[in-house]
């Protein structure tokens, strides 16, 4: 292996290890407990400092107490921009990525919580941005690069929501498209499912368990709902990249004591939506469906959703998609577009009018697991692909002007 390649691999390893070793667990709506590794403040400060040391201006902006975004800007001659967006937070699962090998490299893979979801993709974006800054003199980069590392992707999407609402960089620049960093096995993902989650509750009447006829057992009232859920599907046509819509029970709660007929029982449902489905319309339809199963009028109640997110369906011919595909082909990588069953920040960006594609090193099969890891070589390859994408975005797009000598074109 050439010395330059060894140096790049070592730089990627050092960056990824530093990101993984800084805990940034999502506190899921609570004020973060820093002592327990919750919140994104520490890793955000590291990202800002690492970029600024390499000549990329970056700023931290608090979204929630102890939970900031980082936004970095590498200016180009063109006011148009490409957005690189990924997230700082990790899941809170007790054993996720916390094994004895956390932060270590074994067989070319770096292990630890968040290694692939999504600190590997974030590291690739940081490396690409730094490389572009190092090889371009002031204002010779064709298009501006906006790198956003946001909080709260794993729970309430507050980071990307605040980014879209408050970023002056978006008002100053025309954002041509976004690449959202998630583990996609280095495939360009243009579609993913949305989700609506809600609770179905059964209302009964408590009684002593020795006299069950004196009460109305809420668990029994809930049984038809669970049976119907297992026997039916959402009944919408499948998507070519995503397959069918799905719904399933994820949590069941009911009863207060082993000798009491339960007065209440409830089940949380997870409904994965397809492009073209409105999550609230889905909820209203399914609310009526489940209420119609009630054997006793008023015994089934469907709460308003506690999670709503939209599906992504970016046209395959969008500029950001074709540029990413070409950058992948230039590296000898597959460029056929793909879909994901889970949601990302890309759907929020797309709904704001920014064509978005999801891309990054790592596999979702490794995410949120005890042995979460990512191949360091894939992180460096992703960085090369992203740098090439930025350099080529818009070439052949009908720009009237000629590029200045040494300029990276952007349209």
Buried (B, 14 or more C-beta within 10 A) or exposed (E): EEEEEEEBBEBBBEBBBBBBBBBBBBBBEEEBEEEEBBBBBBBBBBBBEBBEEBEBEBBBBBBBEBBBBBBBBBBBBBEBBBBBBBBBBBBBBEEBBBBEBBBBBEEEBBBBBBBBBBBBBBBBBBBBBBBBBEEBEEEBBBBBBBBBBBBBBBBBBBBBBBBBEBBEBBEEBBBBBBBBBBBBBBBBBBBBBBBBBBBBBBBBBBBEBEEEEEBBBBBBBBBBBBEEBEEEEBEEEEBEBBEBBBBEBEEEEBBEEEEEBBBBBBBBBBBBBBBEBBBEEBBEEBBEBBBEBBEEEEBBBBEEBEBBBBBBBBEBEBBBBBBBBBBBEBBEBEBEBBBBEEBBBBBBBBEBEBBBBBBBBBBBEBBBBBBBBBBBBBBBBBBBBBBBBBBBBBBEEEBEEEBEEEBBBBB
